[in-house]
Amino acid sequence: MKSLKKIVMAITLLLSFTVSNAQIKNAKTETVKIFGNCGMCETTIEKAGSLKKIANVDWNKDTKMATLTYDAKKTNQDEILKRHRNVN
């Protein structure tokens, strides 16, 4: 059962990369650790870091890892994380 859950999670993550990369030009993807505990944290983290056609944040509450996909010509990891810190 756990392996099935991991496979589904991996497929979901790969599909989200495909969708986000299709919308973001000059896409660069990085993974960072962001601490949080719940679904509300997930919503806050993803909403704070995401900008339409510029940046997308996908956070996994189990691993506490966020995947940042962004247009490297318009923003960077520090700017995305700064938006997150300003919300909290």
Sequence and secondary structure as in RCSB ss.txt:
>XXXX:A:sequence
MKSLKKIVMAITLLLSFTVSNAQIKNAKTETVKIFGNCGMCETTIEKAGSLKKIANVDWNKDTKMATLTYDAKKT
NQDEILKRHRNVN
>XXXX:A:secstr
 HHHHHHHHHHHHHHHHHHHHHHSTTEEEEEEE    SHHHHHHHHHHH BTTTEEEEEETTTTEEEEEEETTT 
 HHHHHHHHHHH 
